Amino acid sequence: MLMQKILEKIPSGDPLNDIEMKKTIDRILDENKHLDGATMVVLNSLQEAIGFISPAMQVYVAEKLGEPISRIHGV
């Protein structure tokens, strides 16, 4: 429930609110979600493509990968 609240209140400057950046985020997730170690691959790819990983992006990635947010923070 907390994760959903974060995604409902994404700050205006967050990459998830930019259409092109959101497409990039979704492409990276789609291309890598099936891999072993997908969490690390996805986070590294997002860091390279976007430049940073916002708190909202962390929640979004956790939901898309079916991982707890603690695992995303841990990486």
Secondary structure, 3 states (H helix, E strand, C coil): CHHHHHHHCCCCCCHHHCHHHHHHHHHHHHHHCCCCCHHHHHHHHHHHHHCCCCHHHHHHHHHHHCCCHHHHHHC
